[in-house]
Amino acid sequence: MLDIERIRKEPETIRETLRKRGDDPALVDEILGLDERRRKLLQEVESLRAERNRVSKEIGRMKKDPEGRAARIQEMRQVGQRIAELEQSLREVDGAFHAQMLWMPNPPHASVPLGKDEHDNVVVRTWGERRDFAAEGFEPLPHWDLGPELGIMDFERGVRLAGSRFYILKGAGARLQRALIFWMLDVQTRQNGYTEAYVPFVVKREMLVGAGQLPKFEDNLYHDVEDDLWLLPTAEVALTNLHRDEILDAEQLPLHYVAYTPCFRREKMSAGRDVRGIKRGHQFDKVEMYRFVPPETSYQALEEMTRQAAGLLEALGLPYRVLELCTGDLGFGSAKTYDLEVWAPGQGEWLEVSSCSNVEDFQARRANIRYRPESGAKPQYVHTLNGSGLALPRVLIAILETYQQPDGSVRIPEVLWPWMGGIKELA
């Protein structure tokens, strides 16, 4: 959420940020119109309340003038009715104002490259050499062929259990996924200084509003209507709200959290795309990094978080590239984002496995998370950052397709051996 003062003072600047994102700048005018109506109504209500208070004191001194006193009481009844009408109008306008404010995306940071869509994203760096399968004399298979042949994936039974875009991992395939999760959590907690959090996999509506998922992405979320609880689309939602409505001390910052959760998304926006394999499903696992930091350090934190995500891919020996997202491809709440994409040779494409974003104070304003820079100082909003560290099952796809052998077996990256119970190869 943006500061309304910023929109009032810099309306054309905010309109321009919406244009850069590919959004309608008319949202600024709608918000400012509602804001003006809200302020006028509030001023009128407060003026009438002040008059009522003043006259109430006057009535109290009119005991010797019963007729005048009765007339003034009748006047104040009419004023009271007018106040009630205005308060109702104010509630309606205020509700509409706050609803529109929730649709305002975060302005891109000045360093974000200008562009219309994903084709304008900028490759910042690449790492690793793609394996030359032709030189080895065989064609790499996609994971949707490898998995069933190895007996570690079952697409038919996944669809039978839950419908399209669901699947089953079996045996060593399930163990490999679990090994990746445990290893990633251990790296973040033992090496990178994150505190692990085990969070509920369902949250209240206001938690999704605070994280910027609602109302924007409501159609892509799973919702228990009876209890108004929502399945997590990402652990970011729960981690954002860990310090909701709190004022932190400067000494507490920075706060670094990491959490594993399954994630649930309806993938309505991707209907008809990537229907084969496990690249895009309604349920997937992810280890999420999250930071609460003072504003002046947030961009340094973004670079650190991106390097930590990249370090996991390097440890796995998977070639990857880092993209800086352009304005037109930037997420709703992000001020700046780096995507990490890993090469999947069987599919012949780059797959996003991490997205690291600086949200600045966008989520902190929505969830009311502040800190006091020093004792007695006025509270300020923290900056928050989130990053996948990493997202499955695409890392699993890259491992299967990258480490496959001519005989159909798949080598397990050495870094995962301690979590695989002695299994070094899928065959």
C-alpha positions, 0 to 999 in steps of 0.5 A: 500500500502506498502513502496517500500523502505521496499520491496527493503530492506526486500524482503525475509521478504515480500515474507514470509508474502505473504506465510503466507497469502497463496499468491504468493511470486512471486509478490515481484519479479515482483514489484522489477523487474518493480521498477528496470526498472523504476529507470533505465529509470528515470536515463537515462531520467534525464541524457539526460535532463541534457545534453540537458539543458547543450547543450542549454546553449552552443548553446546560446553562438555559435552565431558566429559559425552558422554551429556548432550551426546548428549541435548541434541543430540537435543533440539535436533534436535527443536527444529530440526524445530519451527523448520522447521515454524513457518518454513513456516507463517510463510512461508504466513501472511506470503504471505497477509498481503502478498497481502491488503495489496495489495488494500487501496485508498488512503484518500481525502483528507479533502477528497474529497466523499462519494458513491456513484458518478460521479453524485456527482462535483462540477463544480469549474469549466467553461471555454469556450462550447459551439458553437451549431450550431443557430444555424449551421443544421446538426446536428453529426455524430458522429466515427464518421460524420465520420471515414469520410466524410473518409477518415481513419478505417477501422473495418472494416479495424481489426476485420479486423486485430485484432477489435472495438474496434480501428480505423485512422487514415489520412492526415491523420487519422493525422497529426493524432493524431501532431501532437497527441502531438508538440505535447503533449510539446513543451508539457510539456518546453519550457514546463512543465519535464518531462523526457521519458522513452521507456520500454518498452511492456512491463514485469515483473509487479512493476512493475504491483504497484508501480504498484497495477495488480496484482492488482486489474486483472489481468483487464483487462491484456494478458499475455505468459505465456511471459516474464511481461511485461505490455503497459502499460495506462498510462505511469504504470506505467513512470514509477512504477518509474523510481526503484524501490528508490532513496533519493533526496536531497532536492535531487533533488526534485521530479522531473517526467517526461512520456512518450508510450506506446500503452496497452493495456487489455482493457476487460472492465469496459465490455463492451457500452458505447460500441461505436461509434467510437473513444471506447473501444478496447483500444489508445489513445495517451496522453501521461502526466505524472508527479511525485515530490515531498516529501509537504508539497508534493503537494497543491499539485503536484496543482493545478499538474498539473491546471492544466497539463492544462487549459491544453492544452484551452484552447490547443486551444479545446475547452470542458471541465469539471473534476470532483472525484471523490467517494469512491465513484468514486475510483481504487484508488490515488488519495487525490484525483483531478480529471477533465477532461472535454471536450465532444463535440457530435456525440455530445452528451456529456462525454468524460474526457481527463485524470485527475490524481491524488495517490497520496500514498505509496501507490505509493512504499510498494509500489515502495519509493521513498524520499528523505532530507529532509536529510543523515543523516535517516531515509529517508521515502516520497515522494509520487507524482502522475500525470496525463494530458496528454492522452489520445487518441483522445478529444481527437481526437474533440472536435476533429473534432466541435467544428471540423466545418463545414457542408460536412463539412470540419474546421478544425485548431486553429491551435496544431497547424499547425506539426506538420501540415505545412501542413494547416489543414483536413481535407476 
